[in-house]
Every structure is written in C-alpha cells, then in structure tokens.
Amino acid sequence: MAEKKILMVIPPRDFQDEVYETCRRLWEGRGYRVSVASFEPGAVRGMQGTVAPVDVALGEVKYYDYDAIVFLGGDGATLLFDDEKARKLAKDAKYKVLGATGNAAILLALAGAAEGKKVTGPGESAGLILQGGATFTGRPIEVDGKLITIQDASMAEHLANAVVKALE
C-alpha cells in the first residue's frame, strides 16, 4: 500500500498548538507522511509558542498530492479566510478527506467546500458557516462523509482518529 500523505494548513501565526501536536504525533505514529503548508515556507508560531516548520507555501500546494487536508484554527486562522489560495485549496479538496478545527471551519464554508454538509465549530462561527450553505450543529465533532470538523482543541485526538478512519 502506498504511503498516505496528510497536509496540515496552518495560519502564519497563532494556530492551535495542541491540535497541531496531537494530530502530527498520532498521524506520524501511524506511518502517515505529514506536511505543513502556510503562506510561506519557514516556521510559524502557535498561540502557546509551539514552532511548526512549514514545508510548502500555499501557492505551491497541489491538492491531488495529498490524501487528506486539514485546516487548523486558532486566532490566526482569520488570516486564511480571505486568502484566495487557501480558499481555492479548500474548494479543490472538497472531495478528499477534508478537516477543519475550530474557527477554520469558516474557511471551508466561505470556500464552498462545506455546502450541504453538517459542520461544527465555535458558536460564534455559526453565522458564517450557515452563509456558506452548511448546517451548523455545534457538536464537539462532526463527521459528514469525508468532511470532519471539531468545535475546539479539546477534540484534537478525535479529529486525528476520524481522519485515520476516513483514510482506511
């Protein structure tokens, strides 16, 4: 079986450290190859100071090179909402295993990748998620086909496991 590849898309600053660390550890422990994309290669810092190496710039990402793409939320995720490259990637990847944590679910909705799907996220994101044609559930985790969203960082391990299950 070919090696499965997962792309984590993280904001250029203030991403959810716990989600990044938990998902990366679990996926790599299962033998998946994990890459990180953001605005530019280099390194970015999370809300609690975690430094994550960025392997590829958003503009260089080819969605078809990955089996799953997960967008990380956090205070910095709002920087992704209006970014054309981030929106295009989300829209292009909507038929793959696609995930979002916390407020990053807004990006999926704005990009049209969550239309007609059940989505969760923080309560304050409900309006924008609904505008994107998705159904906001407010549950801790929501799995609708290949779309996986979590409300907050406390559900990081559940997200990681749901992505693994969707890939297998």
Secondary structure, DSSP 4 states (H G I P E B T S, - for coil): -PPPEEEEE--SS---HHHHHHHHHHHHHTT-EEEEEESSSEEEE-TTS-EEEE-EEGGG--GGG-SEEEE--SGGGHHHHT-HHHHHHHHHTTTSEEEEEGGGHHHHHHTTSSTTSEE---GGGHHHHHHTTPEE---SEEEETTEEEESSGGGHHHHHHHHHHHH-
